[in-house]
Amino acid sequence: MSATIRAGRRSVAISHPDKVMFPAAGLTKLDVARHYERVGPLMKPYLRDRPLTFQVFPGGIEADGFYMKSVPRHFPDWIGRVQVAKRGGTLVQVVASDAATLVYLAGQNMITPHAWLSRADRPRDPDRLIVDFDPSPGAGFAAVRAAARACGDRLRDAGLAPHAMVTGSRGVHVVCPLRRGPDFGTVHAWTRALAEEMVADDPKNLTLEWKRADRGKRIYVDVNRINYAQHAVAPFGVRARPQAPVAMPIAWDELSDRGLKPDRWTIANCGERIDEAGDPWRGFGRRARALPKRPG
């Protein structure tokens, strides 16, 4: 048994469409594929020309999953590909330039696409900066919102354009578009310096401790995605959690909303959100700025 989804100019077959991927929410593989059909046009600007790593769950999210990087041989020719360097050789990864690719990947049991912070033509020069505020157990989400706002103030003072996204998991990503030029090492060092200043100013609530056991109830300020071949959940991507939450871009002032939660939007209700708010990050790339000489 299969179903067919029309995505752009392509008709994509979804095998075993009734396979339950999210038992608690009662969502099937077809439901996931339809989500990516709907949000694919919104995701396109954030995925175009970027190598993807995708999280696959052949037996649904309650069974074992894995991260897939290499393009399997059975993928059709129309799926975009790019060869990237890895230690000791090369790797061919998917590049998603259209909604049809995301629908196809959902048909291959993908739940979450993760995108590089650089584009395929210059893979060692990032055009995004991401600070991930990851709360430890016991840290309230109000503190996460406050930390993200404080980070945005610093980034804005430095001349960058911060954007916020609730991750669909526990925290918030603060993301800035960058003009390409500095390599990953330079951008990471700059952002690490900013994170160190934040932690020095608020050591009670923030930490740079990598080991979870050393964080206590503090929020981990994670800048380690800013490295070659690292990746981050794509805007509007589904997370492998019981109610199928979605990583949702938000308007900056929504960080002041006491009702905001990191998993507020799911496959079931994100359609209403998109109809009402569209994409709060629209025009993201046009707001790219050069990396400042030092944090603000």
VEXDREN-2710 file (C-alpha; in Angstrom, 1 decimal):
% VEXDREN-2710
k/r/px/py/pz
1/MET/0.0/0.0/0.0
2/SER/1.2/3.5/-0.8
3/ALA/0.0/7.1/-1.0
4/THR/1.0/9.9/-3.3
5/ILE/1.7/13.5/-2.4
6/ARG/2.0/16.2/-4.9
7/ALA/4.8/18.6/-3.9
8/GLY/5.5/21.3/-6.4
9/ARG/6.0/19.7/-9.8
10/ARG/6.6/16.2/-8.4
11/SER/4.4/13.4/-7.2
12/VAL/6.1/11.5/-4.4
13/ALA/5.1/8.0/-3.4
14/ILE/4.9/7.3/0.3
15/SER/5.1/3.6/1.1
16/HIS/3.4/2.2/4.2
17/PRO/1.6/5.5/4.8
18/ASP/-0.3/4.1/7.8
19/LYS/2.8/3.3/9.7
20/VAL/2.5/4.9/13.1
21/MET/5.4/7.2/13.8
22/PHE/4.1/9.0/16.9
23/PRO/2.1/6.5/18.9
24/ALA/1.1/9.0/21.7
25/ALA/-0.2/11.5/19.1
26/GLY/-1.6/8.9/16.7
27/LEU/0.4/10.3/13.8
28/THR/1.5/8.3/10.8
29/LYS/4.2/8.5/8.2
30/LEU/1.7/10.1/5.9
31/ASP/0.9/12.8/8.5
32/VAL/4.7/13.6/8.7
33/ALA/5.0/13.7/4.9
34/ARG/2.0/16.0/4.7
35/HIS/3.5/18.3/7.3
36/TYR/6.6/18.7/5.1
37/GLU/4.5/19.2/2.0
38/ARG/2.9/22.1/3.8
39/VAL/5.9/23.7/5.4
40/GLY/8.4/22.9/2.6
41/PRO/8.1/26.2/0.8
42/LEU/8.7/28.0/4.2
43/MET/11.7/25.8/4.9
44/LYS/13.3/26.2/1.4
45/PRO/15.2/29.5/2.2
46/TYR/16.8/27.9/5.3
47/LEU/17.8/24.6/3.6
48/ARG/18.7/25.7/0.1
49/ASP/22.3/24.6/-0.9
50/ARG/23.1/23.2/2.6
51/PRO/24.2/19.6/3.4
52/LEU/21.6/17.9/5.5
53/THR/21.8/15.3/8.2
54/PHE/18.4/13.7/9.0
55/GLN/17.1/11.8/11.9
56/VAL/15.4/8.5/10.8
57/PHE/13.1/6.3/12.8
58/PRO/12.2/3.2/10.8
59/GLY/10.0/1.8/13.5
60/GLY/8.6/5.1/14.8
61/ILE/10.0/7.3/17.5
62/GLU/9.5/4.7/20.3
63/ALA/12.0/2.4/18.5
64/ASP/15.6/3.0/17.8
65/GLY/16.5/5.8/15.4
66/PHE/19.7/7.1/13.9
67/TYR/21.3/10.1/12.1
68/MET/21.8/9.6/8.4
69/LYS/24.4/11.6/6.5
70/SER/25.4/9.6/3.4
71/VAL/22.9/9.4/0.5
72/PRO/21.7/5.8/0.1
73/ARG/22.1/4.3/-3.3
74/HIS/18.4/3.8/-3.8
75/PHE/17.6/7.5/-3.6
76/PRO/16.3/8.8/-7.0
77/ASP/18.5/11.0/-9.2
78/TRP/16.4/14.1/-8.7
79/ILE/17.4/14.3/-5.0
80/GLY/20.1/17.0/-4.7
81/ARG/23.5/15.9/-3.6
82/VAL/26.8/17.4/-2.5
83/GLN/30.2/15.9/-1.8
84/VAL/31.9/17.2/1.4
85/ALA/35.2/16.5/3.0
86/LYS/35.4/14.4/6.1
87/ARG/38.3/13.0/8.1
88/GLY/40.1/10.5/5.9
89/GLY/37.9/11.0/2.8
90/THR/34.7/12.4/1.5
91/LEU/30.9/12.0/2.0
92/VAL/27.9/12.6/-0.2
93/GLN/25.0/14.3/1.6
94/VAL/21.5/15.3/0.6
95/VAL/20.8/18.9/-0.3
96/ALA/17.1/19.8/-0.1
97/SER/16.2/22.5/-2.5
98/ASP/12.4/21.9/-2.7
99/ALA/9.5/20.6/-0.7
100/ALA/9.4/17.4/-2.8
101/THR/12.8/16.4/-1.3
102/LEU/11.5/16.8/2.3
103/VAL/8.4/14.8/1.4
104/TYR/10.5/12.0/-0.1
105/LEU/12.7/12.0/3.0
106/ALA/9.6/11.7/5.2
107/GLY/8.7/8.7/3.1
108/GLN/12.1/7.3/4.1
109/ASN/11.1/7.5/7.8
110/MET/12.8/10.9/8.4
111/ILE/11.4/12.8/11.3
112/THR/13.9/15.7/11.7
113/PRO/16.1/17.5/9.1
114/HIS/19.2/19.1/10.5
115/ALA/21.1/21.7/8.3
116/TRP/24.7/22.8/8.2
117/LEU/25.5/26.4/9.1
118/SER/27.3/26.8/5.8
119/ARG/26.4/26.4/2.1
120/ALA/27.8/23.7/-0.1
121/ASP/29.9/26.0/-2.3
122/ARG/31.9/27.3/0.7
123/PRO/31.4/24.7/3.4
124/ARG/34.0/26.1/5.8
125/ASP/32.6/29.6/5.8
126/PRO/29.5/29.8/7.9
127/ASP/26.7/32.2/7.1
128/ARG/24.8/31.6/10.4
129/LEU/25.7/32.0/14.0
130/ILE/23.6/30.0/16.5
131/VAL/23.5/30.2/20.3
132/ASP/21.5/27.4/21.8
133/PHE/20.0/28.0/25.3
134/ASP/19.6/24.5/26.7
135/PRO/18.1/24.3/30.2
136/SER/19.0/21.7/32.8
137/PRO/16.3/20.0/34.8
138/GLY/15.0/22.5/37.3
139/ALA/15.6/25.6/35.2
140/GLY/12.4/27.3/34.3
141/PHE/11.6/28.4/30.8
142/ALA/11.2/32.0/31.9
143/ALA/14.9/32.0/32.6
144/VAL/15.6/30.6/29.1
145/ARG/13.5/33.3/27.6
146/ALA/15.3/36.0/29.6
147/ALA/18.7/34.6/28.6
148/ALA/17.8/34.5/24.9
149/ARG/16.6/38.1/25.2
150/ALA/19.8/39.2/26.9
151/CYS/21.8/37.4/24.1
152/GLY/19.8/39.2/21.5
153/ASP/20.6/42.6/23.1
154/ARG/24.3/41.8/23.0
155/LEU/24.2/40.7/19.4
156/ARG/22.1/43.7/18.3
157/ASP/24.6/46.0/20.1
158/ALA/27.4/44.4/18.1
159/GLY/25.6/45.1/14.9
160/LEU/24.0/41.7/14.1
161/ALA/20.3/40.8/13.5
162/PRO/19.2/38.1/16.0
163/HIS/16.2/35.9/15.4
164/ALA/14.6/33.5/17.9
165/MET/13.3/30.0/17.5
166/VAL/11.7/27.6/20.0
167/THR/13.3/24.3/19.3
168/GLY/10.4/22.0/19.9
169/SER/12.5/20.3/22.5
170/ARG/13.6/22.2/25.7
171/GLY/15.2/25.5/24.7
172/VAL/15.6/28.4/22.4
173/HIS/18.0/29.0/19.5
174/VAL/19.1/32.6/18.8
175/VAL/20.3/32.8/15.2
176/CYS/22.0/35.5/13.2
177/PRO/22.5/35.6/9.5
178/LEU/26.1/36.4/8.6
179/ARG/28.0/37.6/5.5
180/ARG/30.4/34.9/4.5
181/GLY/34.1/35.5/5.0
182/PRO/35.4/34.4/8.4
183/ASP/35.8/30.6/8.8
184/PHE/34.2/28.5/11.4
185/GLY/37.1/28.9/13.8
186/THR/36.8/32.6/13.8
187/VAL/33.0/32.7/14.1
188/HIS/33.1/30.1/16.9
189/ALA/35.8/32.1/18.8
190/TRP/33.8/35.3/18.5
191/THR/30.6/33.7/19.7
192/ARG/32.4/31.8/22.5
193/ALA/33.7/35.1/23.8
194/LEU/30.1/36.5/23.8
195/ALA/28.9/33.4/25.7
196/GLU/31.7/33.8/28.3
197/GLU/30.7/37.4/28.9
198/MET/27.1/36.3/29.4
199/VAL/28.1/33.6/31.9
200/ALA/30.4/35.9/33.8
201/ASP/27.5/38.4/34.2
202/ASP/25.0/35.8/35.3
203/PRO/26.8/32.7/36.7
204/LYS/23.8/31.8/38.8
205/ASN/21.7/31.0/35.8
206/LEU/24.1/30.3/32.9
207/THR/27.0/27.9/32.4
208/LEU/29.4/26.8/29.7
209/GLU/30.0/23.4/31.5
210/TRP/29.9/20.7/28.8
211/LYS/29.1/17.9/31.2
212/ARG/25.5/17.8/32.3
213/ALA/26.4/16.6/35.8
214/ASP/28.4/19.9/36.3
215/ARG/25.6/22.2/35.2
216/GLY/23.3/22.0/38.2
217/LYS/20.1/23.8/37.4
218/ARG/21.7/26.3/35.1
219/ILE/21.2/26.9/31.4
220/TYR/23.9/25.7/29.1
221/VAL/24.9/28.3/26.6
222/ASP/25.9/26.1/23.7
223/VAL/27.9/27.6/20.8
224/ASN/29.4/24.3/19.6
225/ARG/27.2/24.0/16.5
226/ILE/29.4/26.7/15.0
227/ASN/31.9/24.2/13.6
228/TYR/32.5/22.5/10.3
229/ALA/30.1/19.6/9.6
230/GLN/28.0/20.4/12.7
231/HIS/24.3/21.0/12.2
232/ALA/21.1/22.4/13.8
233/VAL/17.4/21.5/13.6
234/ALA/15.9/23.3/10.6
235/PRO/13.1/25.8/11.2
236/PHE/9.7/24.1/11.0
237/GLY/11.3/20.7/11.5
238/VAL/9.5/18.0/13.5
239/ARG/11.1/16.7/16.7
240/ALA/11.1/13.1/17.8
241/ARG/9.1/13.7/20.9
242/PRO/5.7/12.2/21.9
243/GLN/3.4/14.9/20.6
244/ALA/5.4/15.7/17.4
245/PRO/6.4/19.2/18.3
246/VAL/7.8/21.5/15.7
247/ALA/10.8/23.9/15.8
248/MET/9.1/27.2/15.3
249/PRO/10.6/30.5/14.3
250/ILE/9.0/33.3/16.4
251/ALA/8.9/37.1/16.4
252/TRP/11.4/38.5/18.8
253/ASP/8.8/40.1/21.1
254/GLU/7.3/36.6/21.6
255/LEU/10.2/35.9/23.9
256/SER/8.4/38.1/26.4
257/ASP/5.2/36.0/26.3
258/ARG/4.9/34.1/29.6
259/GLY/2.8/31.5/27.8
260/LEU/5.5/30.6/25.4
261/LYS/6.8/27.0/25.6
262/PRO/9.6/25.3/23.6
263/ASP/7.1/22.7/22.4
264/ARG/4.0/24.9/22.1
265/TRP/3.5/24.0/18.4
266/THR/3.1/20.5/17.0
267/ILE/2.2/18.9/13.7
268/ALA/-1.4/19.1/14.8
269/ASN/-1.6/22.9/15.5
270/CYS/1.3/24.5/13.6
271/GLY/-1.0/25.0/10.5
272/GLU/-3.0/27.5/12.5
273/ARG/0.1/29.3/13.6
274/ILE/1.4/29.5/10.0
275/ASP/-1.9/30.8/8.7
276/GLU/-1.9/33.5/11.4
277/ALA/1.8/34.5/11.6
278/GLY/3.3/33.2/8.4
279/ASP/7.1/33.1/8.7
280/PRO/8.4/35.6/11.3
281/TRP/11.9/35.2/9.9
282/ARG/10.9/36.2/6.4
283/GLY/13.7/38.1/4.7
284/PHE/16.2/36.4/7.1
285/GLY/19.0/36.2/4.5
286/ARG/18.7/39.9/3.6
287/ARG/19.6/40.9/7.2
288/ALA/23.1/39.2/7.0
289/ARG/25.8/41.4/8.5
290/ALA/29.6/41.1/8.7
291/LEU/31.0/39.5/11.8
292/PRO/32.0/42.3/14.2
293/LYS/35.6/42.6/15.4
294/ARG/34.5/41.9/19.0
295/PRO/31.3/41.0/20.8
296/GLY/29.1/44.0/21.8
END
